[in-house]
């Protein structure tokens, strides 16, 4: 009975927390009905975006500051990367946002080519709720994969105890919390697990949405965070900012070099210190950097390369691209205070090149 009560509380937390985020984040916070039609309304005064929850705390701050400085409203709905890609595909938003680059199938589903603009790098952390535990939990790739495969079921399992010598761990059941929606955060996490565990790769694989072997699903980073906070014995993956903002414990993860790394601006930056390809599609997981956090990832804004479609005006295209350009330059000052890593010079240069490739009626939008 206690388990069912915990699950019920967790589900209620998901609904409440998810609803609060949907109405409070990014811009005007209008209802979802408006979101489904406003993208085609011809309103040039408000930019509409939807997608990733991973960067939502940062986007909320950026859009607020940009509005103060430039008088440009942005209505961003934190609905998950999968939802953002869907809305971009149906052209009901001006831009989508995703923590996973578009794959071949998603590219093919688009009515026209889209580009990726990297905005920031962040960390997916393993947050847990182990009552009375004062030490920081340590997890190896093997132990982490076995927990999410359902093969390790108790917190005092010998495999966990061997990694956390001298730490008293309870005989509490482990409850895995994961995303229920299509999620770039899930893509980052499952891509990492697929790289470090052949069992995970063969049995589950990677993607924005997978068939989870065990666990309780929650919508958005905020939904998973709610499940963890409400359920003793829970462990789940959330974006670093959510864990910090909600005062949640998170584990040190052993990287490829064998070091147990705390997720931080410094360790995310170390993981992101790589060459970004011209299309900006790259994975940061399982980094070779000795001091890099191994479950790091970029997040992108997605826009159509040709902006003259439906009843869209050139003025709106200009406003949107100038806003995104501000995000990868002046807006980077808001990354570190919210526990995201600012873009490298290479990533900024790629972002600028991508933005300058956008056209309206075949002519560059930005000069």
C-alpha positions as CSV (number, residue, x, y, z in Angstrom):
1,X,0.0,0.0,0.0
2,X,2.8,2.4,0.7
3,X,4.2,1.9,-2.8
4,X,0.9,2.7,-4.4
5,X,0.4,5.7,-2.2
6,X,3.9,7.0,-3.1
7,X,3.2,6.5,-6.8
8,X,-0.1,8.4,-6.5
9,X,1.6,11.2,-4.8
10,X,4.3,11.3,-7.4
11,X,1.7,11.3,-10.2
12,X,-0.1,14.3,-8.5
13,X,3.2,16.1,-8.2
14,X,3.8,15.6,-11.9
15,X,0.5,17.1,-12.9
16,X,0.8,20.0,-10.5
17,X,4.5,20.8,-11.2
18,X,4.1,20.3,-15.0
19,X,1.0,22.6,-15.0
20,X,2.8,25.3,-13.1
21,X,5.8,25.2,-15.5
22,X,3.5,25.3,-18.6
23,X,1.8,28.5,-17.4
24,X,4.8,30.3,-15.9
25,X,7.6,29.8,-18.4
26,X,8.8,31.9,-21.2
27,X,6.7,34.8,-22.4
28,X,3.0,35.3,-22.0
29,X,2.1,31.7,-20.8
30,X,-1.0,31.5,-23.0
31,X,-3.0,28.3,-23.0
32,X,-2.2,25.3,-25.2
33,X,-5.2,26.0,-27.4
34,X,-3.7,29.3,-28.4
35,X,-0.4,27.6,-29.1
36,X,-1.9,25.3,-31.6
37,X,-3.2,28.2,-33.8
38,X,-1.1,31.2,-33.0
39,X,1.8,30.1,-35.2
40,X,-0.3,30.7,-38.3
41,X,-2.1,33.8,-37.0
42,X,0.3,36.3,-38.5
43,X,0.9,38.0,-35.2
44,X,4.3,39.6,-35.5
45,X,4.4,40.9,-32.0
46,X,5.0,37.6,-30.2
47,X,7.4,34.8,-31.2
48,X,6.2,31.3,-30.5
49,X,8.4,28.5,-29.5
50,X,8.0,25.0,-28.0
51,X,10.1,22.0,-27.0
52,X,12.9,21.1,-24.7
53,X,12.4,21.2,-20.9
54,X,16.1,20.7,-20.4
55,X,17.0,24.4,-21.1
56,X,13.7,25.9,-19.9
57,X,15.0,27.7,-16.8
58,X,17.6,29.4,-19.0
59,X,15.2,30.2,-21.8
60,X,12.8,31.7,-19.4
61,X,15.5,34.1,-18.2
62,X,16.8,34.8,-21.6
63,X,13.4,35.6,-23.1
64,X,12.5,37.8,-20.1
65,X,15.7,39.8,-20.4
66,X,15.4,40.1,-24.2
67,X,11.9,41.5,-23.8
68,X,13.1,44.1,-21.3
69,X,15.8,45.3,-23.7
70,X,14.0,45.0,-27.0
71,X,10.3,44.9,-26.4
72,X,9.9,41.5,-28.0
73,X,7.6,39.0,-26.4
74,X,8.4,35.3,-26.6
75,X,5.9,32.6,-25.7
76,X,7.9,29.4,-25.0
77,X,6.1,26.2,-24.0
78,X,8.2,23.6,-22.2
79,X,6.5,20.5,-23.6
80,X,9.5,18.3,-24.4
81,X,11.8,18.0,-27.4
82,X,9.5,15.6,-29.1
83,X,6.6,18.0,-28.8
84,X,8.7,20.9,-30.1
85,X,9.8,18.9,-33.2
86,X,6.1,18.0,-33.8
87,X,5.0,21.6,-33.6
88,X,7.8,22.8,-35.8
89,X,6.9,20.1,-38.3
90,X,3.2,21.3,-38.3
91,X,4.4,25.0,-38.5
92,X,2.4,26.0,-35.4
93,X,5.4,27.7,-33.8
94,X,8.2,30.0,-35.1
95,X,10.9,27.8,-33.6
96,X,11.3,24.4,-32.0
97,X,13.7,23.4,-29.3
98,X,15.4,20.1,-28.8
99,X,18.1,18.4,-26.8
100,X,18.5,15.8,-29.5
101,X,19.5,16.7,-33.1
102,X,16.9,15.7,-35.7
103,X,17.5,12.2,-37.0
104,X,16.9,11.0,-40.5
105,X,13.3,10.1,-40.0
106,X,12.5,13.5,-38.4
107,X,14.3,15.4,-41.1
108,X,12.3,13.5,-43.7
109,X,9.0,14.4,-42.0
110,X,9.7,18.1,-42.2
111,X,8.0,20.0,-45.0
112,X,11.3,21.9,-45.7
113,X,14.9,21.8,-44.4
114,X,15.6,23.1,-40.9
115,X,18.8,24.2,-39.2
116,X,20.2,23.6,-35.7
117,X,21.5,26.5,-33.6
118,X,23.4,25.4,-30.5
119,X,22.4,27.5,-27.5
120,X,24.1,26.1,-24.4
121,X,25.4,22.9,-22.9
122,X,24.0,21.3,-19.8
123,X,24.2,18.1,-17.7
124,X,21.8,15.3,-17.2
125,X,22.2,14.3,-13.5
126,X,21.1,11.3,-11.6
127,X,19.1,12.6,-8.7
128,X,18.0,10.3,-5.9
129,X,15.9,10.3,-2.7
130,X,17.6,8.2,-0.1
131,X,16.4,9.4,3.4
132,X,19.1,10.2,5.9
133,X,22.0,9.7,3.5
134,X,24.6,12.4,4.1
135,X,27.3,11.2,1.7
136,X,27.2,11.9,-2.0
137,X,26.2,8.7,-4.0
138,X,28.8,7.4,-6.5
139,X,27.7,5.5,-9.5
140,X,29.7,3.6,-12.2
141,X,28.4,3.2,-15.7
142,X,27.8,-0.5,-15.1
143,X,25.9,0.0,-11.9
144,X,23.8,2.8,-13.4
145,X,22.8,0.7,-16.4
146,X,21.9,-2.2,-14.2
147,X,19.7,0.0,-12.0
148,X,17.8,1.3,-15.1
149,X,17.6,-2.2,-16.5
150,X,15.9,-3.3,-13.3
151,X,18.7,-5.8,-12.4
152,X,19.7,-3.9,-9.3
153,X,16.6,-3.6,-7.1
154,X,17.8,-2.5,-3.6
155,X,19.9,0.4,-2.5
156,X,22.1,-1.9,-0.4
157,X,22.9,-4.1,-3.4
158,X,26.6,-5.3,-3.1
159,X,27.4,-3.7,-6.4
160,X,26.3,-0.3,-5.2
161,X,28.0,-0.9,-1.8
162,X,31.3,-1.7,-3.5
163,X,31.4,1.7,-5.2
164,X,30.3,3.5,-2.0
165,X,32.6,2.0,0.6
166,X,32.0,3.1,4.2
167,X,28.6,4.5,3.3
168,X,25.5,3.1,5.0
169,X,22.9,2.4,2.4
170,X,19.3,1.2,3.3
171,X,17.6,-2.0,2.2
172,X,15.0,0.2,0.4
173,X,13.5,-0.7,-2.9
174,X,14.8,1.3,-5.8
175,X,12.1,3.1,-7.8
176,X,13.3,4.3,-11.2
177,X,11.8,7.6,-12.5
178,X,12.0,8.4,-16.2
179,X,10.4,10.6,-18.8
180,X,7.1,9.6,-20.3
181,X,7.2,12.1,-23.1
182,X,9.4,12.3,-26.2
183,X,12.5,13.9,-24.7
184,X,15.9,15.1,-25.7
185,X,17.0,14.6,-22.1
186,X,16.1,11.0,-22.5
187,X,18.0,10.9,-25.7
188,X,21.2,12.3,-24.0
189,X,20.8,9.8,-21.1
190,X,20.0,6.7,-23.3
191,X,22.8,7.6,-25.8
192,X,25.2,7.6,-22.8
193,X,23.9,4.2,-21.5
194,X,24.1,2.7,-25.0
195,X,27.8,3.8,-25.2
196,X,28.8,2.4,-21.8
197,X,26.6,-0.8,-21.6
198,X,26.3,-3.4,-24.4
199,X,23.3,-4.9,-22.5
200,X,21.5,-1.5,-22.5
201,X,22.3,-1.0,-26.2
202,X,21.0,-4.5,-27.2
203,X,17.9,-4.6,-24.9
204,X,16.7,-0.9,-24.9
205,X,18.8,1.3,-27.1
206,X,18.9,5.0,-27.5
207,X,16.3,7.6,-28.5
208,X,14.0,10.4,-27.3
209,X,11.5,7.7,-26.4
210,X,12.3,4.2,-25.5
211,X,10.6,1.2,-23.9
212,X,11.8,1.5,-20.4
213,X,12.4,-1.9,-18.7
214,X,11.2,-0.6,-15.3
215,X,10.0,2.5,-13.5
216,X,7.5,5.3,-13.3
217,X,7.1,7.9,-16.1
218,X,6.8,11.6,-15.6
219,X,6.2,14.4,-18.1
220,X,9.1,16.8,-18.5
221,X,12.2,17.3,-16.3
222,X,9.8,18.9,-13.8
223,X,7.6,15.8,-13.7
224,X,10.6,13.4,-13.1
225,X,11.9,15.8,-10.4
226,X,8.5,15.7,-8.7
227,X,8.5,11.9,-8.7
228,X,11.9,11.8,-7.1
229,X,11.1,14.3,-4.4
230,X,7.9,12.6,-3.5
231,X,9.1,9.0,-3.4
232,X,11.7,7.7,-0.9
233,X,14.0,5.3,-2.7
234,X,13.6,6.9,-6.1
235,X,16.3,7.7,-8.6
236,X,15.8,9.5,-11.9
237,X,17.5,11.7,-14.5
238,X,16.9,15.4,-14.7
239,X,18.7,18.5,-15.9
240,X,21.2,20.0,-13.4
241,X,19.3,23.2,-13.0
242,X,16.2,21.4,-11.9
243,X,18.1,19.4,-9.3
244,X,19.8,22.5,-7.9
245,X,16.6,24.6,-7.9
246,X,14.7,21.9,-6.1
247,X,17.5,21.2,-3.6
248,X,17.8,17.6,-4.8
249,X,20.8,15.3,-4.2
250,X,22.6,14.1,-7.3
251,X,25.3,11.5,-7.9
252,X,28.9,11.6,-8.9
253,X,29.3,9.6,-12.1
254,X,32.5,7.7,-13.1
255,X,33.8,8.9,-16.5
256,X,35.8,7.1,-19.1
257,X,39.0,8.1,-17.4
258,X,37.8,6.4,-14.2
259,X,37.3,9.6,-12.3
260,X,34.1,10.2,-10.3
261,X,32.8,13.6,-11.6
262,X,30.4,16.0,-10.0
263,X,28.3,17.8,-12.6
264,X,29.2,21.4,-12.7
265,X,29.8,24.3,-15.1
266,X,33.5,23.3,-15.2
267,X,32.9,19.6,-15.8
268,X,30.2,20.3,-18.5
269,X,32.6,22.8,-20.2
270,X,35.3,20.2,-20.2
271,X,33.0,17.7,-21.9
272,X,31.9,20.4,-24.5
273,X,35.4,21.3,-25.4
274,X,35.3,19.6,-28.8
275,X,35.1,20.6,-32.4
276,X,31.5,21.3,-33.4
277,X,30.6,20.2,-37.0
278,X,29.1,22.6,-39.5
279,X,25.6,21.3,-39.1
280,X,26.0,21.6,-35.2
281,X,24.8,18.0,-34.7
282,X,27.1,16.4,-32.1
283,X,27.0,14.3,-28.9
284,X,29.0,15.1,-25.8
285,X,28.2,11.9,-23.9
286,X,31.0,9.6,-22.5
287,X,33.6,12.3,-23.0
288,X,37.3,11.5,-23.2
289,X,38.1,14.6,-21.1
290,X,39.6,13.4,-17.8
291,X,37.7,16.1,-15.8
292,X,34.6,16.0,-18.0
293,X,31.1,15.1,-16.8
294,X,30.1,12.1,-19.0
295,X,26.3,12.8,-19.3
296,X,26.5,16.2,-20.9
297,X,24.8,17.5,-23.9
298,X,24.1,20.5,-26.2
299,X,20.6,21.9,-26.7
300,X,19.5,23.5,-30.0
301,X,16.9,25.8,-31.4
302,X,15.5,24.6,-34.7
303,X,14.1,26.9,-37.5
304,X,13.3,26.5,-41.1
305,X,16.1,27.5,-43.5
306,X,13.6,29.2,-45.8
307,X,11.4,31.5,-43.8
308,X,8.9,32.5,-46.5
309,X,6.1,30.0,-45.9
310,X,2.3,30.2,-45.2
311,X,1.5,33.9,-44.3
312,X,4.8,34.5,-42.5
313,X,6.3,38.0,-42.9
314,X,9.9,38.9,-43.4
315,X,9.7,41.2,-40.4
316,X,8.8,38.2,-38.2
317,X,11.7,36.2,-39.6
318,X,14.1,39.1,-38.9
319,X,12.8,39.5,-35.3
320,X,13.2,35.8,-34.6
321,X,16.8,35.5,-36.0
322,X,17.9,38.6,-34.2
323,X,16.6,37.2,-31.0
324,X,18.4,33.9,-31.5
325,X,21.6,35.8,-32.4
326,X,21.3,37.7,-29.1
327,X,20.9,34.3,-27.3
328,X,24.2,33.0,-28.6
329,X,26.1,36.2,-27.9
330,X,24.8,38.6,-25.2
331,X,22.5,36.0,-23.8
332,X,25.3,33.7,-22.8
333,X,25.9,35.8,-19.7
334,X,22.8,34.1,-18.2
335,X,24.1,30.5,-18.6
336,X,26.5,30.0,-15.7
337,X,24.3,31.6,-13.0
338,X,21.7,29.0,-14.0
339,X,24.2,26.1,-14.1
340,X,24.5,25.8,-17.8
341,X,27.8,26.0,-19.7
342,X,28.3,28.9,-22.0
343,X,29.0,28.1,-25.7
344,X,32.6,27.7,-26.8
345,X,33.9,30.1,-29.4
346,X,33.7,27.3,-32.0
347,X,30.0,26.6,-31.2
348,X,29.2,30.4,-31.4
349,X,30.9,30.6,-34.8
350,X,28.8,27.6,-36.1
351,X,25.6,29.1,-34.7
352,X,26.4,32.4,-36.5
353,X,27.0,30.6,-39.8
354,X,23.8,28.6,-39.4
355,X,21.8,31.8,-38.8
356,X,23.3,33.6,-41.8
357,X,22.3,30.7,-44.0
358,X,18.6,31.4,-43.3
359,X,16.7,33.0,-46.2
360,X,13.5,34.8,-47.0
361,X,12.4,34.3,-50.6
362,X,15.8,33.0,-51.3
363,X,17.7,36.0,-49.9
364,X,19.7,36.0,-46.6
365,X,17.6,37.4,-43.7
366,X,20.6,38.6,-41.7
367,X,23.2,40.7,-43.5
